[in-house]
Amino acid sequence: MNWFNPVAVGMATREWLADVGEATRLFGRLLAVTGPTLRRFGLVTEQVFFVGNKSLSLIAVSGLFVGFVLALQGYYTLQRYGSAEAVGLLVALSLVRELGPVVTALLFAGRAGTSLTAEIGLMKAGEQLAAMEMMAVDPVQRVLSPRFWAGLISMPLLAAVFSAVGIFGGWLVSVPLIGIDSGSFWSQMQGGVDVWADVGNGVVKSLVFGVAVTFIALRQGHACQPTPEGVSAATTRTVVLASLSVLALDFILTAMMFSI
């Protein structure tokens, strides 16, 4: 039995290239309407509240518990080598370099990304986007672009909140619970964390993740089938593609920032 079907492979490749081309065109249109979108910044601020502020409680609580776990794991590991006082440095570097941007992006994809995909998909299913085009209103400029820039603005702020709350959670476990000296906790952190090499790279990561997650969410909603099943499938694809993209981009950015 011949398991290799060149016709099926060719069709799948053509469909994949068509999807890539359509996504590239959509991304170019989003960049092209940046000026008109930013001139109506009220639309962007509304979406910042929707995707950012409504995700704040989830991000803060998650960051607190991640800080708890990092402090416990770091203390038990560093204690073997007589370096328990450096647990603050371990928590801070882990959060600002990796866990802050990455976990925030994954949570953002699950909470805000799915909401964006479902919202755009339902607007398409209800023919609201088609109605805008009939009234000579560009739906990319009026609907998609404000949400895109809202995600780009919200992601670094949410990542900063996640890291800050996580560091506070690490302090709660390390100092009052375990008994590490508070001065050592903060001094080790202050001396070992570099603003540009560590915090700056984390901000760059969060910006890249914000672009990737928000664009994937908008693209899936804009290209979904205008049916309940189509919207449901697009929402699922948003979580899967956004999560895989974040992890892959994290590896690439980490290699560029810290290994090369």
Secondary structure, DSSP 4 states (H G I P E B T S, - for coil): -----HHHHHHHHHHHHHHHHHHHHHHHHHHHTHHHHHHTHHHHHHHHHHHTGGGHHHHHHHHHHHHHHHHHHHHHHHGGGT-GGGHHHHHHHIIIIIIHHHHHHHHHIIIIIHHHHHHHHHHHHTTHHHHHHHTT--HIIIIIHHHHHHHHHHHHHHHHHHHHHHHHHHHHIIIIII---HHHHHHHHHHH--IIIIIIHHHHHHHHHHHHHHHHHHHHHHHS-SSHHHHHHHHHHHHHHHHHHHHHHHHHHHIIIII-
